[in-house]
Structure formats: C-alpha cells, structure tokens
Amino acid sequence: MVIPIFNFFKGFVSSYGIIIALLTLIIRLLISPLNYSSYLSGAKMKALRPEIAKLKAKHGDDQQAMSMDQMKLFRKQA
C-alpha cells in the first residue's frame, strides 16, 4: 500500500526526503482517529482510578464481586 503511494509522489517530487515526509504525514493523518480514541479511553480510565481503588479495598480478594462492581461502574460512566 505504501509503495504505490511512494511511486505516485516520485512522479511529482524528485527528493526522497520530501517523499518520506509526505508519506509520514499521510500515515499519521490516517492513524489519528485511532490515537484520539485511545487517548480518550485512557483519560476515562485515569478518572476512574480512585473509584476502582475503593472497589479493590471494599472487596479484597473476591475477584468475582470486584469484577461485577467494576462492570457496573463502567456501564454507569459510559
């Protein structure tokens, strides 16, 4: 997929450095929605950390109850 785009740019620009910079820009633009959604997800999890810590303190070693309450918390925040 990158090679045809590279060859297309090679027809207009003779410098390989500029072609690589253009390819980098295009790839970053294509991937930016994924990066943005990943950033939002991380920010939401960071905001929930104190509540998750409270759940861990409340349930201790009971993983099943912890998972149930954690899922309720995620559904409430979504």
C-alpha positions as CSV (number, residue, x, y, z in Angstrom):
1,M,0.0,0.0,0.0
2,V,2.9,2.4,0.7
3,I,4.9,1.5,-2.4
4,P,2.2,2.7,-4.9
5,I,1.8,6.0,-3.0
6,F,5.6,6.4,-2.9
7,N,5.8,5.8,-6.6
8,F,3.0,8.3,-7.2
9,F,4.8,11.0,-5.2
10,K,8.1,10.1,-7.0
11,G,6.4,11.3,-10.2
12,F,6.0,14.8,-8.8
13,V,8.9,15.2,-6.3
14,S,12.4,14.2,-7.0
15,S,13.7,14.3,-3.4
16,Y,13.3,11.1,-1.4
17,G,13.4,13.0,1.8
18,I,10.3,15.1,0.9
19,I,8.5,11.9,-0.3
20,I,9.2,10.2,3.0
21,A,8.0,13.2,4.9
22,L,4.8,13.3,2.9
23,L,4.2,9.6,3.5
24,T,4.8,10.1,7.2
25,L,2.2,12.9,7.2
26,I,-0.4,10.8,5.4
27,I,0.1,7.8,7.7
28,R,-0.2,10.0,10.8
29,L,-3.4,11.6,9.4
30,L,-4.9,8.1,8.7
31,I,-4.0,6.8,12.2
32,S,-5.0,10.0,14.1
33,P,-8.6,8.9,14.8
34,L,-7.3,5.7,16.4
35,N,-4.9,7.7,18.5
36,Y,-7.6,10.1,19.6
37,S,-10.0,7.3,20.7
38,S,-7.1,5.6,22.6
39,Y,-6.3,8.9,24.3
40,L,-10.0,9.4,25.4
41,S,-10.2,5.8,26.7
42,G,-7.0,6.3,28.7
43,A,-8.3,9.6,30.1
44,K,-11.6,8.0,31.2
45,M,-9.7,5.2,32.9
46,K,-7.5,7.7,34.7
47,A,-10.6,9.4,36.0
48,L,-12.0,6.1,37.3
49,R,-8.8,5.0,39.1
50,P,-9.8,6.3,42.6
51,E,-13.2,4.6,42.4
52,I,-11.6,1.3,41.2
53,A,-9.2,1.6,44.2
54,K,-12.2,1.9,46.5
55,L,-13.7,-1.2,45.0
56,K,-10.4,-3.1,45.5
57,A,-10.3,-2.1,49.1
58,K,-14.0,-3.0,49.6
59,H,-13.8,-6.5,48.0
60,G,-10.3,-7.5,48.9
61,D,-9.6,-10.9,47.3
62,D,-13.1,-11.6,46.0
63,Q,-12.3,-11.2,42.3
64,Q,-15.8,-12.1,41.1
65,A,-17.6,-9.4,43.2
66,M,-14.9,-6.9,42.2
67,S,-15.4,-7.7,38.5
68,M,-19.2,-7.3,38.9
69,D,-18.9,-3.9,40.6
70,Q,-16.3,-2.8,38.2
71,M,-18.5,-3.6,35.2
72,K,-21.4,-1.7,36.9
73,L,-19.1,1.3,37.3
74,F,-18.0,1.2,33.6
75,R,-21.6,1.0,32.5
76,K,-22.6,3.9,34.7
77,Q,-19.8,6.0,33.3
78,A,-20.4,5.1,29.6
